[in-house]
Amino acid sequence: MDKASRQFSKIYDKYIEKIYRFIYFKVNSVEISQDLTSETFLKAWQAFQREKINNIPAFLYRTARNLITDYYREKAKFQTVSFQNPSFVDPNQSPQEKAIINSELERVKKALATLEEDQQNALILYYLEGIPVREIAQILEKSENNVRVLIHRALKNLREKLTQV
């Protein structure tokens, strides 16, 4: 394995779960999330071979975000439905605990889906992925102050939606 392949393998290992989770929360389908995650890393590998990427996480999340946008454009043409739902629950929990957590997760996902796309992205990246505001600003191509306001408003809107759902 050459040096570039080894470097990219480390990038892949570090970000695969994060990119998958980000995509899953946006498309709510295991199959589509897997496909878009694969495509994200394929595009990243192609770019990695051609040029130096200064901010790997920002590049990956931007690529994923663009692929999600493309997916929804295509989906508007052909309506599809997925019935699978992955579990983000600890396998050692009781069935009752799993049911409660899955129910709450569905409630949050439904409320999150009602927010504007930038608000969804900001909340997922900040709270679920733990990405700093500075990097989110690069991913969303906004100023850091705009991202802070976006996160604040999104959280406020999400709380309101959760009390309604």
Backbone as JSON Lines, residues from 0, in Angstrom:
{"i":0,"aa":"M","n":[0.85,-1.17,0.0],"ca":[0.0,0.0,0.0],"c":[0.9,1.24,0.0]}
{"i":1,"aa":"D","n":[0.66,2.15,-0.93],"ca":[1.49,3.34,-0.99],"c":[1.11,4.34,0.09]}
{"i":2,"aa":"K","n":[1.91,5.42,0.19],"ca":[1.73,6.41,1.25],"c":[0.36,7.08,1.2]}
{"i":3,"aa":"A","n":[-0.09,7.47,0.01],"ca":[-1.39,8.12,-0.14],"c":[-2.52,7.2,0.3]}
{"i":4,"aa":"S","n":[-2.43,5.94,-0.05],"ca":[-3.45,4.97,0.34],"c":[-3.5,4.8,1.85]}
{"i":5,"aa":"R","n":[-2.34,4.75,2.47],"ca":[-2.27,4.62,3.94],"c":[-2.87,5.85,4.62]}
{"i":6,"aa":"Q","n":[-2.52,7.04,4.1],"ca":[-3.07,8.27,4.67],"c":[-4.59,8.32,4.53]}
{"i":7,"aa":"F","n":[-5.06,7.97,3.35],"ca":[-6.51,8.02,3.14],"c":[-7.22,6.95,3.96]}
{"i":8,"aa":"S","n":[-6.59,5.83,4.16],"ca":[-7.18,4.78,4.99],"c":[-7.41,5.27,6.41]}
{"i":9,"aa":"K","n":[-6.46,6.05,6.92],"ca":[-6.61,6.63,8.27],"c":[-7.75,7.64,8.29]}
{"i":10,"aa":"I","n":[-7.86,8.45,7.25],"ca":[-8.96,9.42,7.15],"c":[-10.29,8.68,7.12]}
{"i":11,"aa":"Y","n":[-10.34,7.64,6.31],"ca":[-11.56,6.84,6.2],"c":[-11.96,6.27,7.55]}
{"i":12,"aa":"D","n":[-11.02,5.64,8.23],"ca":[-11.31,5.04,9.54],"c":[-11.79,6.08,10.55]}
{"i":13,"aa":"K","n":[-11.21,7.26,10.49],"ca":[-11.55,8.3,11.46],"c":[-12.94,8.9,11.21]}
{"i":14,"aa":"Y","n":[-13.35,9.01,9.95],"ca":[-14.57,9.76,9.62],"c":[-15.74,8.93,9.1]}
{"i":15,"aa":"I","n":[-15.56,7.66,8.84],"ca":[-16.62,6.87,8.21],"c":[-17.91,6.88,9.04]}
{"i":16,"aa":"E","n":[-17.82,6.64,10.32],"ca":[-19.02,6.59,11.15],"c":[-19.68,7.96,11.27]}
{"i":17,"aa":"K","n":[-18.87,9.0,11.37],"ca":[-19.4,10.36,11.51],"c":[-20.15,10.79,10.24]}
{"i":18,"aa":"I","n":[-19.56,10.52,9.1],"ca":[-20.19,10.89,7.83],"c":[-21.46,10.07,7.63]}
{"i":19,"aa":"Y","n":[-21.4,8.79,7.94],"ca":[-22.59,7.95,7.82],"c":[-23.72,8.48,8.71]}
{"i":20,"aa":"R","n":[-23.4,8.79,9.95],"ca":[-24.42,9.28,10.89],"c":[-25.02,10.6,10.4]}
{"i":21,"aa":"F","n":[-24.17,11.49,9.92],"ca":[-24.64,12.76,9.38],"c":[-25.62,12.52,8.23]}
{"i":22,"aa":"I","n":[-25.25,11.66,7.31],"ca":[-26.1,11.37,6.16],"c":[-27.38,10.68,6.62]}
{"i":23,"aa":"Y","n":[-27.27,9.72,7.53],"ca":[-28.46,9.0,7.98],"c":[-29.5,9.95,8.57]}
{"i":24,"aa":"F","n":[-29.07,10.9,9.37],"ca":[-30.02,11.82,9.97],"c":[-30.68,12.72,8.93]}
{"i":25,"aa":"K","n":[-30.09,12.82,7.77],"ca":[-30.67,13.64,6.72],"c":[-31.58,12.83,5.78]}
{"i":26,"aa":"V","n":[-31.29,11.55,5.55],"ca":[-32.08,10.77,4.59],"c":[-32.93,9.7,5.24]}
{"i":27,"aa":"N","n":[-32.62,9.31,6.47],"ca":[-33.43,8.36,7.24],"c":[-33.6,7.01,6.55]}
{"i":28,"aa":"S","n":[-32.55,6.54,5.91],"ca":[-32.59,5.24,5.25],"c":[-31.2,4.61,5.34]}
{"i":29,"aa":"V","n":[-31.15,3.36,5.8],"ca":[-29.87,2.66,5.92],"c":[-29.21,2.52,4.56]}
{"i":30,"aa":"E","n":[-29.98,2.02,3.59],"ca":[-29.42,1.76,2.26],"c":[-28.9,3.02,1.59]}
{"i":31,"aa":"I","n":[-29.72,4.07,1.62],"ca":[-29.32,5.33,0.99],"c":[-28.12,5.92,1.71]}
{"i":32,"aa":"S","n":[-28.11,5.84,3.03],"ca":[-26.98,6.36,3.82],"c":[-25.69,5.64,3.47]}
{"i":33,"aa":"Q","n":[-25.78,4.33,3.34],"ca":[-24.59,3.55,2.97],"c":[-24.09,3.95,1.58]}
{"i":34,"aa":"D","n":[-25.02,4.07,0.65],"ca":[-24.63,4.45,-0.72],"c":[-24.0,5.84,-0.76]}
{"i":35,"aa":"L","n":[-24.64,6.8,-0.1],"ca":[-24.11,8.17,-0.13],"c":[-22.8,8.28,0.64]}
{"i":36,"aa":"T","n":[-22.64,7.5,1.69],"ca":[-21.37,7.5,2.43],"c":[-20.26,6.96,1.53]}
{"i":37,"aa":"S","n":[-20.54,5.86,0.85],"ca":[-19.55,5.29,-0.08],"c":[-19.18,6.29,-1.16]}
{"i":38,"aa":"E","n":[-20.19,6.94,-1.7],"ca":[-19.94,7.92,-2.76],"c":[-19.14,9.12,-2.24]}
{"i":39,"aa":"T","n":[-19.41,9.52,-1.01],"ca":[-18.66,10.61,-0.38],"c":[-17.18,10.27,-0.33]}
{"i":40,"aa":"F","n":[-16.87,9.07,0.13],"ca":[-15.47,8.69,0.26],"c":[-14.82,8.39,-1.09]}
{"i":41,"aa":"L","n":[-15.59,7.95,-2.05],"ca":[-15.05,7.77,-3.39],"c":[-14.64,9.12,-3.98]}
{"i":42,"aa":"K","n":[-15.52,10.11,-3.84],"ca":[-15.19,11.46,-4.33],"c":[-14.0,12.04,-3.57]}
{"i":43,"aa":"A","n":[-13.96,11.79,-2.27],"ca":[-12.84,12.28,-1.47],"c":[-11.53,11.62,-1.91]}
{"i":44,"aa":"W","n":[-11.55,10.32,-2.18],"ca":[-10.35,9.61,-2.63],"c":[-9.88,10.17,-3.97]}
{"i":45,"aa":"Q","n":[-10.82,10.41,-4.88],"ca":[-10.46,10.97,-6.19],"c":[-9.83,12.35,-6.02]}
{"i":46,"aa":"A","n":[-10.41,13.17,-5.17],"ca":[-9.86,14.52,-4.94],"c":[-8.52,14.42,-4.23]}
{"i":47,"aa":"F","n":[-8.4,13.5,-3.29],"ca":[-7.17,13.31,-2.51],"c":[-6.0,12.95,-3.42]}
{"i":48,"aa":"Q","n":[-6.27,12.19,-4.46],"ca":[-5.22,11.8,-5.4],"c":[-4.8,12.95,-6.31]}
{"i":49,"aa":"R","n":[-5.73,13.89,-6.58],"ca":[-5.45,14.99,-7.51],"c":[-4.83,16.2,-6.83]}
{"i":50,"aa":"E","n":[-5.25,16.48,-5.6],"ca":[-4.89,17.75,-4.98],"c":[-4.74,17.59,-3.47]}
{"i":51,"aa":"K","n":[-4.13,18.6,-2.87],"ca":[-4.01,18.63,-1.41],"c":[-5.29,19.23,-0.84]}
{"i":52,"aa":"I","n":[-5.9,18.51,0.09],"ca":[-7.12,18.98,0.74],"c":[-6.71,19.54,2.1]}
{"i":53,"aa":"N","n":[-6.93,20.83,2.3],"ca":[-6.49,21.49,3.53],"c":[-7.3,21.12,4.74]}
{"i":54,"aa":"N","n":[-8.6,21.01,4.6],"ca":[-9.46,20.71,5.74],"c":[-10.3,19.48,5.39]}
{"i":55,"aa":"I","n":[-9.8,18.3,5.77],"ca":[-10.44,17.04,5.4],"c":[-11.88,16.95,5.91]}
{"i":56,"aa":"P","n":[-12.15,17.22,7.22],"ca":[-13.54,17.07,7.67],"c":[-14.49,18.01,6.93]}
{"i":57,"aa":"A","n":[-14.08,19.24,6.72],"ca":[-14.94,20.19,6.0],"c":[-15.21,19.68,4.59]}
{"i":58,"aa":"F","n":[-14.2,19.16,3.94],"ca":[-14.37,18.63,2.58],"c":[-15.34,17.45,2.58]}
{"i":59,"aa":"L","n":[-15.19,16.54,3.54],"ca":[-16.07,15.36,3.59],"c":[-17.52,15.75,3.86]}
{"i":60,"aa":"Y","n":[-17.73,16.63,4.83],"ca":[-19.1,17.03,5.15],"c":[-19.74,17.83,4.02]}
{"i":61,"aa":"R","n":[-18.96,18.68,3.36],"ca":[-19.49,19.44,2.21],"c":[-19.86,18.49,1.08]}
{"i":62,"aa":"T","n":[-19.0,17.51,0.84],"ca":[-19.28,16.52,-0.21],"c":[-20.55,15.74,0.13]}
{"i":63,"aa":"A","n":[-20.66,15.31,1.38],"ca":[-21.85,14.57,1.81],"c":[-23.1,15.44,1.67]}
{"i":64,"aa":"R","n":[-22.99,16.68,2.09],"ca":[-24.13,17.6,2.0],"c":[-24.57,17.79,0.55]}
{"i":65,"aa":"N","n":[-23.61,17.93,-0.36],"ca":[-23.93,18.08,-1.79],"c":[-24.59,16.82,-2.35]}
{"i":66,"aa":"L","n":[-24.11,15.66,-1.93],"ca":[-24.69,14.4,-2.39],"c":[-26.12,14.23,-1.85]}
{"i":67,"aa":"I","n":[-26.35,14.66,-0.62],"ca":[-27.7,14.6,-0.05],"c":[-28.64,15.5,-0.85]}
{"i":68,"aa":"T","n":[-28.16,16.69,-1.2],"ca":[-28.97,17.6,-2.01],"c":[-29.3,16.96,-3.35]}
{"i":69,"aa":"D","n":[-28.29,16.36,-3.99],"ca":[-28.53,15.68,-5.26],"c":[-29.53,14.53,-5.09]}
{"i":70,"aa":"Y","n":[-29.4,13.79,-4.0],"ca":[-30.31,12.68,-3.72],"c":[-31.75,13.18,-3.65]}
{"i":71,"aa":"Y","n":[-31.98,14.27,-2.92],"ca":[-33.35,14.78,-2.8],"c":[-33.88,15.35,-4.11]}
{"i":72,"aa":"R","n":[-33.01,15.88,-4.93],"ca":[-33.45,16.33,-6.26],"c":[-33.94,15.13,-7.09]}
{"i":73,"aa":"E","n":[-33.18,14.06,-7.04],"ca":[-33.57,12.85,-7.77],"c":[-34.8,12.21,-7.15]}
{"i":74,"aa":"K","n":[-34.86,12.22,-5.84],"ca":[-36.0,11.61,-5.14],"c":[-37.3,12.31,-5.5]}
{"i":75,"aa":"A","n":[-37.24,13.6,-5.76],"ca":[-38.44,14.33,-6.16],"c":[-38.98,13.77,-7.48]}
{"i":76,"aa":"K","n":[-38.08,13.24,-8.3],"ca":[-38.5,12.66,-9.57],"c":[-39.09,11.26,-9.38]}
{"i":77,"aa":"F","n":[-38.49,10.49,-8.45],"ca":[-38.92,9.11,-8.21],"c":[-39.11,8.92,-6.71]}
{"i":78,"aa":"Q","n":[-40.33,8.83,-6.27],"ca":[-40.62,8.7,-4.84],"c":[-40.31,7.28,-4.39]}
{"i":79,"aa":"T","n":[-39.45,7.13,-3.36],"ca":[-39.12,5.83,-2.79],"c":[-39.31,5.87,-1.29]}
{"i":80,"aa":"V","n":[-39.53,4.69,-0.71],"ca":[-39.73,4.6,0.73],"c":[-38.86,3.47,1.27]}
{"i":81,"aa":"S","n":[-38.2,3.71,2.39],"ca":[-37.4,2.7,3.05],"c":[-38.04,2.37,4.39]}
{"i":82,"aa":"F","n":[-38.14,1.08,4.69],"ca":[-38.76,0.67,5.95],"c":[-37.74,0.27,7.0]}
{"i":83,"aa":"Q","n":[-36.49,0.23,6.65],"ca":[-35.47,-0.13,7.63],"c":[-35.1,1.06,8.47]}
{"i":84,"aa":"N","n":[-34.78,0.79,9.73],"ca":[-34.39,1.85,10.65],"c":[-33.29,1.31,11.54]}
{"i":85,"aa":"P","n":[-32.07,1.82,11.45],"ca":[-31.02,1.28,12.28],"c":[-31.24,1.68,13.73]}
{"i":86,"aa":"S","n":[-30.67,0.89,14.61],"ca":[-30.82,1.19,16.03],"c":[-29.51,1.78,16.54]}
{"i":87,"aa":"F","n":[-29.61,2.94,17.18],"ca":[-28.46,3.55,17.81],"c":[-28.5,3.24,19.3]}
{"i":88,"aa":"V","n":[-29.04,2.1,19.64],"ca":[-29.29,1.73,21.02],"c":[-28.27,0.69,21.46]}
{"i":89,"aa":"D","n":[-27.88,0.73,22.73],"ca":[-26.96,-0.24,23.33],"c":[-27.61,-1.62,23.32]}
{"i":90,"aa":"P","n":[-26.94,-2.64,22.74],"ca":[-27.54,-3.97,22.66],"c":[-27.78,-4.62,24.03]}
{"i":91,"aa":"N","n":[-27.15,-4.1,25.08],"ca":[-27.31,-4.67,26.41],"c":[-28.54,-4.14,27.14]}
{"i":92,"aa":"Q","n":[-29.24,-3.2,26.55],"ca":[-30.42,-2.63,27.18],"c":[-31.61,-3.57,27.03]}
{"i":93,"aa":"S","n":[-32.56,-3.41,27.94],"ca":[-33.77,-4.22,27.89],"c":[-34.61,-3.79,26.69]}
{"i":94,"aa":"P","n":[-35.52,-4.66,26.25],"ca":[-36.39,-4.3,25.13],"c":[-37.21,-3.04,25.42]}
{"i":95,"aa":"Q","n":[-37.63,-2.85,26.66],"ca":[-38.4,-1.66,27.02],"c":[-37.55,-0.4,26.87]}
{"i":96,"aa":"E","n":[-36.3,-0.46,27.34],"ca":[-35.4,0.7,27.22],"c":[-35.12,1.01,25.75]}
{"i":97,"aa":"K","n":[-34.91,-0.03,24.96],"ca":[-34.68,0.16,23.53],"c":[-35.88,0.83,22.87]}
{"i":98,"aa":"A","n":[-37.07,0.37,23.22],"ca":[-38.28,0.93,22.64],"c":[-38.45,2.4,22.99]}
{"i":99,"aa":"I","n":[-38.17,2.74,24.24],"ca":[-38.29,4.13,24.68],"c":[-37.28,5.01,23.94]}
{"i":100,"aa":"I","n":[-36.04,4.55,23.86],"ca":[-34.99,5.34,23.19],"c":[-35.3,5.47,21.71]}
{"i":101,"aa":"N","n":[-35.72,4.39,21.06],"ca":[-36.07,4.47,19.63],"c":[-37.25,5.4,19.4]}
{"i":102,"aa":"S","n":[-38.21,5.37,20.31],"ca":[-39.36,6.26,20.2],"c":[-38.93,7.73,20.32]}
{"i":103,"aa":"E","n":[-38.07,8.02,21.28],"ca":[-37.57,9.38,21.45],"c":[-36.73,9.81,20.26]}
{"i":104,"aa":"L","n":[-35.92,8.89,19.74],"ca":[-35.1,9.2,18.57],"c":[-35.99,9.55,17.38]}
{"i":105,"aa":"E","n":[-37.05,8.8,17.18],"ca":[-37.98,9.1,16.1],"c":[-38.63,10.46,16.29]}
{"i":106,"aa":"R","n":[-38.98,10.78,17.52],"ca":[-39.6,12.08,17.83],"c":[-38.64,13.22,17.49]}
{"i":107,"aa":"V","n":[-37.36,13.06,17.86],"ca":[-36.35,14.08,17.56],"c":[-36.13,14.18,16.06]}
{"i":108,"aa":"K","n":[-36.06,13.05,15.37],"ca":[-35.85,13.07,13.92],"c":[-37.01,13.77,13.21]}
{"i":109,"aa":"K","n":[-38.23,13.51,13.65],"ca":[-39.39,14.17,13.04],"c":[-39.34,15.68,13.27]}
{"i":110,"aa":"A","n":[-39.0,16.08,14.49],"ca":[-38.91,17.51,14.79],"c":[-37.75,18.14,14.0]}
{"i":111,"aa":"L","n":[-36.64,17.44,13.93],"ca":[-35.48,17.93,13.19],"c":[-35.81,18.11,11.71]}
{"i":112,"aa":"A","n":[-36.6,17.21,11.16],"ca":[-36.95,17.27,9.74],"c":[-37.79,18.5,9.41]}
{"i":113,"aa":"T","n":[-38.41,19.11,10.4],"ca":[-39.24,20.29,10.14],"c":[-38.41,21.58,10.09]}
{"i":114,"aa":"L","n":[-37.15,21.5,10.51],"ca":[-36.29,22.68,10.5],"c":[-35.73,22.93,9.11]}
{"i":115,"aa":"E","n":[-35.27,24.15,8.88],"ca":[-34.6,24.48,7.62],"c":[-33.33,23.65,7.5]}
{"i":116,"aa":"E","n":[-32.89,23.42,6.28],"ca":[-31.73,22.55,6.03],"c":[-30.48,23.03,6.77]}
{"i":117,"aa":"D","n":[-30.19,24.33,6.72],"ca":[-29.0,24.84,7.41],"c":[-29.1,24.63,8.92]}
{"i":118,"aa":"Q","n":[-30.29,24.78,9.47],"ca":[-30.47,24.54,10.9],"c":[-30.27,23.07,11.24]}
{"i":119,"aa":"Q","n":[-30.81,22.18,10.4],"ca":[-30.6,20.74,10.6],"c":[-29.11,20.42,10.58]}
{"i":120,"aa":"N","n":[-28.43,20.9,9.55],"ca":[-26.99,20.62,9.42],"c":[-26.22,21.14,10.62]}
{"i":121,"aa":"A","n":[-26.52,22.35,11.05],"ca":[-25.79,22.95,12.17],"c":[-25.98,22.13,13.44]}
{"i":122,"aa":"L","n":[-27.21,21.74,13.73],"ca":[-27.47,20.96,14.95],"c":[-26.8,19.58,14.9]}
{"i":123,"aa":"I","n":[-26.93,18.91,13.77],"ca":[-26.32,17.58,13.64],"c":[-24.8,17.67,13.78]}
{"i":124,"aa":"L","n":[-24.2,18.61,13.09],"ca":[-22.75,18.74,13.13],"c":[-22.25,19.14,14.52]}
{"i":125,"aa":"Y","n":[-22.96,20.06,15.17],"ca":[-22.5,20.57,16.46],"c":[-22.8,19.61,17.61]}
{"i":126,"aa":"Y","n":[-24.03,19.16,17.72],"ca":[-24.41,18.36,18.87],"c":[-24.18,16.86,18.69]}
{"i":127,"aa":"L","n":[-24.44,16.32,17.51],"ca":[-24.25,14.89,17.32],"c":[-22.83,14.53,16.93]}
{"i":128,"aa":"E","n":[-22.21,15.37,16.12],"ca":[-20.86,15.08,15.66],"c":[-19.78,15.74,16.51]}
{"i":129,"aa":"G","n":[-20.17,16.75,17.29],"ca":[-19.21,17.42,18.16],"c":[-18.19,18.26,17.4]}
{"i":130,"aa":"I","n":[-18.56,18.77,16.26],"ca":[-17.65,19.56,15.44],"c":[-17.67,21.0,15.94]}
{"i":131,"aa":"P","n":[-16.51,21.62,16.08],"ca":[-16.46,23.01,16.55],"c":[-17.09,23.98,15.54]}
{"i":132,"aa":"V","n":[-17.55,25.1,16.07],"ca":[-18.21,26.12,15.25],"c":[-17.32,26.56,14.09]}
{"i":133,"aa":"R","n":[-16.05,26.71,14.33],"ca":[-15.12,27.15,13.28],"c":[-15.17,26.19,12.07]}
{"i":134,"aa":"E","n":[-15.18,24.89,12.33],"ca":[-15.22,23.92,11.24],"c":[-16.6,23.87,10.59]}
{"i":135,"aa":"I","n":[-17.65,24.01,11.4],"ca":[-19.0,24.04,10.83],"c":[-19.14,25.22,9.88]}
{"i":136,"aa":"A","n":[-18.54,26.34,10.25],"ca":[-18.57,27.52,9.38],"c":[-17.94,27.2,8.02]}
{"i":137,"aa":"Q","n":[-16.86,26.46,8.02],"ca":[-16.22,26.08,6.76],"c":[-17.09,25.11,5.98]}
{"i":138,"aa":"I","n":[-17.7,24.16,6.68],"ca":[-18.54,23.16,6.02],"c":[-19.75,23.83,5.37]}
{"i":139,"aa":"L","n":[-20.4,24.72,6.14],"ca":[-21.61,25.37,5.64],"c":[-21.32,26.62,4.81]}
{"i":140,"aa":"E","n":[-20.04,26.98,4.76],"ca":[-19.6,28.15,4.01],"c":[-20.3,29.41,4.52]}
{"i":141,"aa":"K","n":[-20.25,29.59,5.86],"ca":[-20.82,30.75,6.54],"c":[-19.8,31.27,7.53]}
{"i":142,"aa":"S","n":[-20.04,32.46,8.07],"ca":[-19.14,32.99,9.09],"c":[-19.39,32.27,10.41]}
{"i":143,"aa":"E","n":[-18.41,32.33,11.3],"ca":[-18.57,31.69,12.61],"c":[-19.73,32.31,13.38]}
{"i":144,"aa":"N","n":[-19.88,33.63,13.32],"ca":[-20.99,34.29,14.0],"c":[-22.34,33.82,13.44]}
{"i":145,"aa":"N","n":[-22.43,33.68,12.13],"ca":[-23.67,33.18,11.53],"c":[-23.98,31.77,12.01]}
{"i":146,"aa":"V","n":[-22.97,30.95,12.13],"ca":[-23.18,29.57,12.59],"c":[-23.64,29.55,14.04]}
{"i":147,"aa":"R","n":[-23.04,30.39,14.88],"ca":[-23.48,30.45,16.28],"c":[-24.96,30.84,16.39]}
{"i":148,"aa":"V","n":[-25.35,31.85,15.63],"ca":[-26.75,32.29,15.62],"c":[-27.63,31.17,15.06]}
{"i":149,"aa":"L","n":[-27.17,30.52,14.01],"ca":[-27.92,29.43,13.38],"c":[-28.16,28.3,14.38]}
{"i":150,"aa":"I","n":[-27.13,27.92,15.12],"ca":[-27.26,26.86,16.13],"c":[-28.24,27.28,17.22]}
{"i":151,"aa":"H","n":[-28.11,28.51,17.69],"ca":[-29.0,29.02,18.74],"c":[-30.46,28.99,18.28]}
{"i":152,"aa":"R","n":[-30.72,29.52,17.08],"ca":[-32.09,29.55,16.56],"c":[-32.61,28.14,16.29]}
{"i":153,"aa":"A","n":[-31.74,27.29,15.75],"ca":[-32.15,25.92,15.45],"c":[-32.53,25.18,16.72]}
{"i":154,"aa":"L","n":[-31.74,25.35,17.76],"ca":[-32.03,24.68,19.03],"c":[-33.34,25.19,19.62]}
{"i":155,"aa":"K","n":[-33.56,26.48,19.54],"ca":[-34.81,27.07,20.02],"c":[-35.99,26.51,19.23]}
{"i":156,"aa":"N","n":[-35.86,26.47,17.91],"ca":[-36.93,25.94,17.06],"c":[-37.17,24.45,17.32]}
{"i":157,"aa":"L","n":[-36.1,23.7,17.52],"ca":[-36.22,22.26,17.79],"c":[-36.97,22.04,19.1]}
{"i":158,"aa":"R","n":[-36.62,22.8,20.12],"ca":[-37.31,22.68,21.42],"c":[-38.8,22.96,21.26]}
{"i":159,"aa":"E","n":[-39.13,24.0,20.5],"ca":[-40.54,24.31,20.25],"c":[-41.24,23.17,19.52]}
{"i":160,"aa":"K","n":[-40.58,22.62,18.51],"ca":[-41.17,21.53,17.74],"c":[-41.37,20.29,18.61]}
{"i":161,"aa":"L","n":[-40.42,20.02,19.5],"ca":[-40.52,18.84,20.37],"c":[-41.68,18.96,21.36]}
{"i":162,"aa":"T","n":[-42.01,20.15,21.75],"ca":[-43.15,20.31,22.66],"c":[-44.46,20.16,21.89]}
{"i":163,"aa":"Q","n":[-44.42,20.32,20.57],"ca":[-45.62,20.18,19.74],"c":[-45.84,18.74,19.27]}
{"i":164,"aa":"V","n":[-44.74,17.99,19.1],"ca":[-44.82,16.63,18.53],"c":[-45.32,15.65,19.57]}
